[in-house]
Amino acid sequence: MDTHTIRLTHAPLTLDALAPFVQGHVDVVVDEGLHAIMQRGRRVVEKIVNEKRLVYGVNTGFGKFAEVPIPSERVADLQQRLILSHAAGVGPPLPIDLVRLLMLLKIKALSQGHSGCRPEIVDLLTAMLNRQIIPVIPMKGSVGASGDLAPLAHLALVMLGAGQAWTQQQGQWVTEPGHAALTKAGLAPVIFEAKEGLAMLNGTQAMTAHAVWSLLQTRNLLKTADICGALSLEALLGTLVPFDARIHELRPHPGQLQVAANVRRMLALSPIVASHRDSAHKVQDAYSLRCMPQVHGAVRDAVTHVEAVVTREINAVTDNPLVFPEANDVLSGGNFHGEPVALAADYLGIALAELASIAERRIAHLIDPAVSELPGFLVAEGGLNSGFMLAQVTAAALVSENKVLSHPASVDSIPTSANKEDHVSMGTLAAYKATDIVKNVEHVLAIELLCAVQALDLRQAQLHLAPSPTTAAVRDLVRSRIPFWDEDRLMHHAIEEARALITTGRVVQVAEAACGALY
């Protein structure tokens, strides 16, 4: 796979193909064959205009005004007014990397030829993306039907030469008026013609971009959670019996089988685990240790479902009406409704909240001397030092925040557009919340990583036994950046360092180098 270019063709886009695009600047190329397909769809729209045939979105008003005909000479004016009036977003701007992803998804949708746009529309959007002209899009204002109207209107504003855009100047992102940004890049604003403004505004690209981003981060977090859990299990003198393959074959959920196999692989050669294999010291471990396969595994299975939904949405055409060149027809429907993404994003947020919840319970065991039989809060001279006391409090705060964030947005609906749009998905809010939950999970796992490594060091000194080669490798990685906690220092710095090791994939890379590829 070329990590420097994404070439859009008839073939579906995959999450794997989008990963390098999200990680940095990657040029987008639209295959020349798609231009011919778009042109065929455009001819259908032009024929409708020339024949003065009344078709929604081509020569009518929008929403409640769908029955209002628009004269041919004012059709282009209609499209510009649509964009200006619908650019009603408020709040802080969306992150640049998410807007870039949104732009790519819009290009993919329009290039399939069912939106009735001229190829020039896709060409301008592609050129903006490649030349790093990134529209400033306020975060709030979408109810997820008819798609992401307000966010996508702010995208289209810059194509008109209006609005604001992020651009690169001396390696820094700055904002400037859309017209100035286009001019500096040698690009000219566009005048949207019949159907084109509406095609830009209808669609689920804002919510889908957030879902894609969350899924790509989640892939790393699933393995990281297993690694952190294995570290905690070893440090807490947990048993591997609950991870025996025979147990999980009797309840063969795919994720459960994978997690159990991961933990067995990471701890199979652990002298610490072997030292108490036949001991009656602890008959059964707490659920947060013993039930890792069942909980982490259920999260994995939820993510698998969400990936399937989002992958379909990445490759879908979600505006309205839709053009069918082969039948010379235009059909009005509801593909813009965000319900599939809304439900999937809510499910993802709920699942990831559980990943943080069980990790926080392991953290609580690690710092509690009554459970761990290690120094309280994992530090010597308790009292003079607080150790990891407040790190666990932070994890608890994030877990509680996730409980609020994971309340499903998709169960809500509020009528809009004078009851024409009387059921909406709230998918954009669901997807936004999922990204916040992802970030909270990263921090909770970072705290578990810190606590588990500290506990493992203390356990090794206590037993004079080495940890497994895999957990030792992860411990050494952490210690290369974060020294042993012998006395109190700035905890925030340590948490952020640990989070960086997680989000860059280093924790997973080091673990897999030691034990082989994890599921």
C-alpha positions in Angstrom: 0.0 0.0 0.0 1.4 3.4 -1.0 1.5 5.4 2.3 2.1 8.7 0.4 -1.0 8.7 -1.9 -4.6 7.5 -1.6 -6.0 6.8 -5.1 -9.8 6.8 -5.2 -11.2 4.3 -7.7 -14.3 2.2 -8.0 -12.8 0.0 -5.2 -14.1 0.5 -1.7 -12.0 2.4 0.8 -10.9 0.5 3.9 -9.9 1.6 7.4 -6.4 0.3 6.7 -6.1 2.6 3.7 -7.3 5.5 5.8 -4.8 4.9 8.6 -1.8 6.6 7.0 -4.0 9.5 5.9 -5.0 10.2 9.5 -1.5 9.9 10.7 -0.1 12.6 8.4 -0.2 14.4 5.1 -1.1 12.0 2.3 -2.0 13.2 -1.2 -5.4 12.2 -2.7 -5.7 11.3 -6.3 -9.1 10.8 -8.0 -8.9 8.2 -10.7 -9.6 9.6 -14.2 -12.3 7.0 -14.8 -14.4 8.5 -12.0 -14.4 11.9 -13.8 -16.4 10.2 -16.7 -18.8 8.7 -14.2 -19.4 12.1 -12.5 -19.9 13.7 -15.9 -22.7 11.2 -16.8 -24.5 12.0 -13.6 -24.1 15.7 -14.2 -25.7 15.4 -17.6 -28.9 14.0 -16.0 -29.1 17.1 -13.8 -28.5 19.5 -16.7 -31.2 17.8 -18.7 -33.7 18.3 -15.9 -32.9 22.0 -15.7 -33.1 22.4 -19.5 -36.5 20.6 -19.6 -37.7 22.7 -16.6 -38.8 19.4 -15.0 -39.6 19.9 -11.3 -37.2 17.8 -9.2 -36.4 18.3 -5.5 -33.0 19.8 -4.9 -32.4 20.6 -8.5 -34.9 23.4 -9.1 -37.0 23.5 -5.9 -36.5 24.9 -2.4 -35.3 22.7 0.4 -36.9 21.1 3.4 -40.3 22.6 4.0 -39.9 24.6 0.9 -39.6 21.5 -1.3 -42.8 22.4 -3.2 -41.5 25.9 -4.1 -40.3 25.9 -7.8 -37.2 27.9 -8.6 -36.8 29.5 -12.1 -33.9 28.2 -14.2 -32.1 31.5 -14.1 -32.0 31.5 -10.3 -31.0 27.9 -9.8 -27.3 28.8 -9.2 -28.3 31.6 -6.9 -30.3 29.1 -4.9 -27.3 26.9 -4.3 -25.1 29.8 -3.0 -27.9 31.0 -0.7 -28.4 27.4 0.6 -24.7 27.2 1.7 -24.7 30.7 3.3 -27.9 30.1 5.3 -27.0 26.6 6.4 -23.5 27.6 7.6 -25.0 28.0 11.0 -22.5 26.1 13.1 -21.3 27.3 16.5 -18.7 26.4 19.0 -15.0 25.6 18.8 -13.6 24.4 15.5 -13.3 20.7 14.7 -9.7 19.4 14.9 -7.8 19.8 11.6 -7.1 16.1 11.2 -10.8 15.3 11.5 -11.7 18.0 8.9 -9.2 16.5 6.6 -10.8 13.1 7.0 -14.2 14.6 6.5 -13.0 16.2 3.2 -11.7 12.9 2.0 -14.9 11.1 2.7 -16.9 13.8 0.9 -14.6 13.4 -2.1 -15.2 9.6 -2.1 -19.0 10.1 -1.9 -19.2 12.7 -4.7 -16.9 10.9 -7.0 -19.2 8.0 -7.4 -21.4 9.9 -9.8 -24.7 9.6 -8.0 -24.7 13.2 -6.6 -24.9 15.0 -10.0 -21.9 17.2 -9.4 -19.5 18.4 -12.1 -16.0 16.8 -11.8 -14.7 20.4 -11.1 -16.3 20.3 -7.6 -14.4 17.2 -6.7 -11.2 18.5 -8.3 -11.4 21.7 -6.2 -12.1 19.8 -3.0 -9.2 17.5 -3.7 -6.8 20.4 -4.5 -7.7 22.1 -1.3 -7.0 18.9 0.7 -3.7 18.3 -1.1 -2.6 21.9 -0.7 -3.6 22.0 3.0 -6.5 24.4 2.8 -8.6 23.1 5.6 -12.0 24.8 6.2 -12.7 26.0 9.7 -15.8 24.1 10.8 -17.6 24.8 14.1 -18.2 21.7 16.1 -21.8 22.2 17.0 -25.0 22.5 15.0 -25.7 19.1 13.4 -28.6 16.7 14.4 -27.5 14.1 12.0 -30.3 14.5 9.4 -30.4 15.6 6.7 -26.9 14.5 7.4 -24.3 16.9 8.7 -25.8 20.1 7.1 -24.1 22.8 9.2 -20.6 21.3 9.3 -20.7 20.5 5.5 -22.0 24.0 4.8 -18.9 25.5 6.5 -16.8 23.2 4.3 -18.6 24.5 1.1 -18.2 28.1 2.3 -14.4 28.0 1.6 -15.0 26.6 -1.8 -17.1 29.7 -2.5 -14.2 31.8 -1.4 -16.0 32.7 1.9 -15.6 31.5 5.5 -12.3 30.8 7.1 -9.6 28.2 6.4 -6.6 26.7 8.1 -3.4 27.0 6.1 0.3 26.2 6.7 2.6 29.1 7.2 6.2 28.4 8.2 5.2 25.0 9.6 2.4 26.5 11.7 -1.4 26.3 11.2 -3.0 29.7 10.9 -6.5 30.9 9.9 -7.3 33.3 7.0 -10.3 34.1 4.9 -11.3 31.4 2.4 -10.7 33.6 -0.6 -7.2 34.5 0.4 -6.4 30.9 1.2 -7.6 29.8 -2.3 -5.8 32.6 -4.1 -2.4 31.9 -2.4 -2.7 28.3 -3.5 -3.5 29.3 -7.1 -7.1 28.1 -6.9 -10.3 29.9 -7.8 -13.6 29.8 -5.9 -16.4 27.9 -7.5 -20.0 28.9 -8.3 -22.2 25.9 -7.4 -24.7 25.1 -10.1 -27.9 23.1 -9.9 -27.9 20.4 -7.2 -24.2 20.9 -6.3 -24.7 23.0 -3.2 -27.2 20.5 -1.8 -24.9 17.6 -2.7 -22.2 19.3 -0.6 -24.4 19.8 2.4 -26.3 16.4 2.5 -24.2 13.6 3.8 -22.9 11.9 7.0 -19.2 12.8 6.5 -18.8 14.7 9.8 -20.1 11.9 12.0 -18.4 9.2 9.9 -15.0 11.0 10.1 -15.2 11.0 13.8 -16.2 7.4 13.9 -13.3 6.5 11.6 -10.8 8.4 13.8 -12.1 6.7 16.9 -11.9 3.2 15.4 -8.3 3.7 14.2 -7.3 4.8 17.7 -9.2 1.9 19.2 -7.3 -0.8 17.3 -4.2 0.2 19.3 -6.1 0.5 22.5 -7.5 -3.0 22.4 -4.1 -4.6 22.4 -2.8 -2.0 24.9 -5.6 -2.9 27.3 -4.5 -6.6 27.2 -0.9 -5.7 27.7 -1.7 -3.4 30.7 -4.0 -6.1 32.1 -1.3 -8.7 31.8 1.1 -6.4 33.6 -1.4 -5.9 36.4 -2.2 -9.6 36.6 1.4 -10.5 37.0 2.1 -7.8 39.5 -0.9 -8.8 41.6 0.1 -12.4 41.7 -2.9 -13.4 39.7 -3.4 -16.9 38.2 -3.5 -17.8 34.5 -6.1 -20.6 35.2 -9.0 -18.4 34.1 -7.3 -17.8 30.7 -7.1 -21.6 29.9 -8.3 -22.1 26.3 -10.6 -24.9 27.4 -12.7 -22.4 29.4 -13.2 -20.1 26.5 -13.9 -22.8 23.9 -17.1 -23.4 25.8 -18.2 -19.8 25.2 -16.5 -19.1 21.9 -17.0 -15.4 21.4 -14.2 -14.4 19.1 -12.9 -11.5 21.2 -12.9 -13.5 24.3 -10.8 -16.2 22.7 -8.4 -13.6 21.4 -7.9 -11.9 24.8 -7.4 -15.1 26.6 -4.8 -16.2 24.1 -3.0 -12.8 24.3 -2.6 -12.9 28.1 -1.5 -16.6 28.0 1.2 -15.7 25.4 2.5 -12.7 27.3 2.7 -14.4 30.7 3.5 -18.0 29.7 7.2 -17.6 30.6 6.8 -15.6 33.7 8.8 -16.8 36.7 6.5 -14.7 38.9 3.4 -16.4 37.7 5.1 -19.8 37.9 6.1 -19.2 41.5 2.6 -19.3 42.8 1.0 -21.6 40.3 0.2 -24.3 42.9 -0.3 -21.9 45.8 -3.6 -21.6 47.7 -2.7 -18.0 48.6 -5.5 -16.7 46.4 -8.2 -19.1 45.3 -9.8 -16.7 42.9 -8.8 -13.3 41.5 -11.1 -10.3 41.4 -13.3 -10.0 38.3 -11.2 -7.2 36.9 -8.4 -9.7 36.5 -10.2 -13.0 36.1 -12.8 -11.7 33.6 -10.5 -9.8 31.3 -11.3 -12.1 28.4 -15.0 -11.8 28.9 -14.9 -8.0 29.2 -12.1 -7.0 26.9 -13.4 -9.6 24.5 -16.9 -8.2 24.4 -15.4 -4.8 23.7 -13.5 -6.3 20.8 -16.6 -7.9 19.3 -18.5 -4.6 19.6 -15.7 -2.9 17.8 -15.8 -5.5 15.0 -19.5 -4.7 14.5 -18.9 -1.0 14.5 -16.0 -1.4 12.0 -18.4 -3.2 9.6 -21.0 -0.4 9.8 -18.5 2.4 9.4 -16.7 0.8 6.5 -20.0 0.6 4.6 -20.7 4.2 5.4 -17.2 5.3 4.2 -18.1 4.0 0.8 -21.8 5.0 0.7 -23.5 7.8 -1.2 -25.5 9.7 1.5 -26.8 12.9 -0.1 -30.3 13.5 -1.6 -31.7 13.3 -4.2 -29.6 10.6 -5.9 -28.8 10.5 -9.6 -29.0 7.2 -11.5 -27.4 8.0 -14.9 -28.1 4.5 -16.3 -31.8 5.1 -15.9 -31.6 8.8 -16.6 -33.5 9.2 -13.3 -33.3 11.2 -10.0 -34.8 9.7 -6.9 -35.4 11.4 -3.5 -34.8 9.2 -0.4 -33.3 9.3 3.0 -29.7 8.1 2.7 -28.6 11.2 4.6 -30.1 9.9 7.8 -27.3 9.1 10.3 -29.0 6.4 12.2 -26.6 3.6 11.2 -23.6 5.7 12.3 -25.4 7.0 15.4 -26.2 3.6 16.8 -22.7 2.3 15.9 -20.9 5.3 17.5 -23.0 5.0 20.7 -22.1 1.3 20.8 -18.5 2.1 20.4 -18.5 4.7 23.1 -20.3 2.3 25.5 -17.8 -0.5 24.8 -14.8 1.7 25.2 -16.1 3.1 28.5 -16.1 -0.5 29.8 -12.5 -0.9 28.8 -11.6 2.1 31.0 -13.9 1.0 33.8 -12.3 -2.4 34.3 -8.8 -0.9 34.0 -9.6 1.5 36.8 -10.6 -1.4 39.0 -7.2 -3.0 38.4 -5.5 0.3 39.2 -7.4 0.4 42.5 -6.2 -3.1 43.4 -2.6 -2.2 42.6 -2.5 0.8 44.9 -4.3 -0.9 47.8 -1.9 -2.6 50.2 -4.7 -4.8 51.6 -5.1 -6.3 48.1 -1.7 -6.0 46.5 0.5 -6.7 49.6 2.8 -4.0 48.3 3.5 -0.6 49.8 0.4 1.6 49.9 0.0 3.7 46.7 3.1 1.9 45.4 5.6 4.2 47.1 8.0 4.0 50.0 7.6 6.4 52.9 3.8 6.7 52.6 2.6 9.9 54.2 5.7 11.8 53.2 4.9 10.6 49.7 1.4 10.1 48.2 2.6 8.0 45.3 -0.1 7.0 42.8 -3.0 8.1 45.1 -4.2 10.9 42.8 -3.4 9.0 39.6 -6.2 6.6 40.6 -8.5 9.5 41.5 -7.9 10.9 38.0 -8.7 7.5 36.5 -11.9 7.3 38.5 -12.9 10.8 37.4 -12.4 9.8 33.7 -14.4 6.6 34.2 -17.2 8.6 35.7 -17.1 11.1 32.9 -17.3 8.2 30.4 -20.5 7.1 32.1 -22.1 10.4 31.2 -20.6 10.5 27.7 -21.7 7.0 26.9 -25.4 7.8 27.4 -26.6 7.1 23.9 -27.3 10.1 21.8 -29.2 8.0 19.2 -32.2 7.5 21.5 -32.9 11.2 21.2 -34.7 13.0 18.4 -36.0 16.5 18.0 -38.1 17.7 15.1 -36.6 20.3 12.8 -37.5 22.2 9.6 -41.2 22.8 10.6 -41.7 19.0 11.2 -40.5 18.1 7.7 -37.5 16.5 9.3 -39.4 15.1 12.3 -37.0 12.3 13.3 -33.2 12.9 13.4 -30.3 10.6 14.4 -28.1 12.7 16.6 -25.3 10.7 15.1 -22.9 13.6 15.0 -23.2 14.0 18.8 -22.8 10.3 19.2 -19.6 10.3 17.1 -18.2 13.4 18.8 -18.7 11.8 22.2 -17.0 8.6 21.1 -13.8 10.6 20.3 -13.8 12.1 23.8 -14.3 8.6 25.3 -11.3 7.4 23.3 -9.1 10.1 24.8 -10.2 9.3 28.3 -9.5 5.6 27.8 -6.0 6.5 26.6 -5.4 8.3 29.9 -6.9 5.6 32.1 -4.7 2.9 30.3 -1.7 5.3 30.7 -2.3 5.4 34.5 -2.7 1.6 34.6 0.6 1.2 32.7 2.4 3.5 35.2 0.9 1.7 38.3 1.4 -1.8 36.9 5.1 -1.2 36.0 5.7 0.3 39.4 4.0 -2.6 41.1 6.0 -5.1 38.9 9.3 -3.4 40.0 8.2 -3.7 43.6 7.1 -7.3 43.2 10.4 -8.3 41.5 12.4 -6.8 44.4 10.1 -8.6 46.9 10.3 -12.0 45.3 13.7 -11.8 43.6 12.0 -13.1 40.5 12.0 -11.6 37.0 8.8 -10.9 35.2 7.9 -12.5 31.8 10.1 -11.5 28.9 7.1 -9.6 27.4 6.2 -7.6 30.5 9.8 -7.0 31.2 10.2 -5.5 27.7 7.3 -3.2 28.3 8.5 -2.3 31.7 11.9 -1.4 30.3 10.3 0.8 27.6 8.4 2.7 30.3 11.5 3.1 32.4 13.4 4.5 29.5 11.1 7.5 29.7 9.7 7.4 33.3 12.0 6.6 36.2 11.0 4.4 39.1 8.7 6.3 41.5 11.0 6.5 44.6 9.6 9.8 45.8 6.9 12.2 44.7 7.3 14.3 41.6 5.0 15.8 38.9 2.5 13.1 38.2 0.9 14.9 35.2 4.1 14.7 33.3 4.4 10.9 34.0 0.8 10.3 32.8 1.3 12.2 29.6 4.6 10.4 28.9 2.9 7.1 29.4 0.0 8.1 27.2 2.5 9.1 24.4 4.0 5.6 24.6 0.5 4.2 24.1 -0.8 6.4 21.4 2.3 6.1 19.3 2.0 2.4 19.3 5.3 1.8 21.1 3.8 -0.3 23.9 2.2 -2.7 21.4 5.3 -2.8 19.2 7.6 -3.7 22.1 5.3 -6.3 23.5 4.8 -7.9 20.1 8.6 -7.9 19.5 8.9 -10.0 22.7 6.1 -12.5 22.3 5.0 -12.3 18.7 1.9 -10.7 17.1 -1.0 -10.3 19.4 -4.6 -10.7 18.2 
